[in-house]
Amino acid sequence: MLIERAATIFRKMSHAAMRAGRNPESIKLIAVTKTVDIETIKEAIDAGLRVFGENRVQEALRKVRSEELGVRAEKIEWHLIGHLQKNKAKYAVQLFDLIHTVDSIELAEQLNKQAEKIGKVQRILVQVKLSEEETKHGVPEEELMPLLKKISGLKNLKLEGLMTIPPYFENSEEARPYFRKLREIRDAINLSFELSMGMSNDFEVAIEEGATMVRIGTAIFGMRNIHV
Ligand SMILES: *Cc1c(COP(=O)(O)O)cnc(C)c1O
């Protein structure tokens, strides 16, 4: 049952927080609903989940605007957790409360422009690339400060923190140095920044290292049959 799996996640999140001497309430669960249908999202809202993450603008469009959600839609937030192309910035600012994946000046400028057009201040995180994997998006560490500086001059963006996706490891302990690294970078910039890090297989390690948002899909909704 979805409600039981969600309860298990919340319990594990609390335990990980307590192990690290952190307040469990300082950590938000982002339920990742890519490939998940509307019926199941309704069930998740009824089970008490409030923040949902999508990784594609196109797929999110259908869900965020779905009539089927009805009044439930008023209770929830949508986050973009996947890579964003500049030409979709216009839709992204219409759909998402928080965009986790800003990783270039060009994208930041485009989001700022589109947000300004609709009179919105768009909340964002900057995605940092901490591994050499070709497939991973994100700004390399050495380009982070110039990007943050640029963003601070964009009036319709509100920078709230950093995000990262470490390589996948069978053993979640191997992801720990990446999470720790992002926390150290954050600590050197702004202690009140959010840290979006940790997925189904490694969220407890991420919380021990300071995650304030964990993005969890399969551990709540089960295996996705489409590989995304
Ligand atoms: C799919 C996805 C997740 C969730 O992954 P699970 O392993 O299913 O928990 C988290 N973050 C991003 C960026 C994703 O694309």
The ligand as an SDF file (V2000), in Angstrom:
LIG
                    3D

 15 15  0  0  0  0  0  0  0  0999 V2000
   13.7690    9.6870  -10.9270 C   0  0  0  0  0  0  0  0  0  0  0  0
   14.4750   10.6860  -10.1020 C   0  0  0  0  0  0  0  0  0  0  0  0
   14.4690   10.5870   -8.6930 C   0  0  0  0  0  0  0  0  0  0  0  0
   13.8310    9.4460   -7.9390 C   0  0  0  0  0  0  0  0  0  0  0  0
   14.4870    8.2620   -8.1560 O   0  0  0  0  0  0  0  0  0  0  0  0
   14.1240    6.9210   -7.3380 P   0  0  0  0  0  0  0  0  0  0  0  0
   15.3570    6.1240   -7.4100 O   0  0  0  0  0  0  0  0  0  0  0  0
   12.9810    6.3150   -8.0360 O   0  0  0  0  0  0  0  0  0  0  0  0
   13.7830    7.3430   -5.9590 O   0  0  0  0  0  0  0  0  0  0  0  0
   15.1370   11.5720   -7.9990 C   0  0  0  0  0  0  0  0  0  0  0  0
   15.7580   12.5920   -8.6070 N   0  0  0  0  0  0  0  0  0  0  0  0
   15.7690   12.7210   -9.9440 C   0  0  0  0  0  0  0  0  0  0  0  0
   16.4770   13.8610  -10.5510 C   0  0  0  0  0  0  0  0  0  0  0  0
   15.1350   11.7700  -10.7360 C   0  0  0  0  0  0  0  0  0  0  0  0
   15.1500   11.8980  -12.0700 O   0  0  0  0  0  0  0  0  0  0  0  0
  1  2  1  0
  2  3  1  0
  2 14  2  0
  3  4  1  0
  3 10  2  0
  4  5  1  0
  5  6  1  0
  6  7  2  0
  6  8  1  0
  6  9  1  0
 10 11  1  0
 11 12  2  0
 12 13  1  0
 12 14  1  0
 14 15  1  0
M  END
$$$$
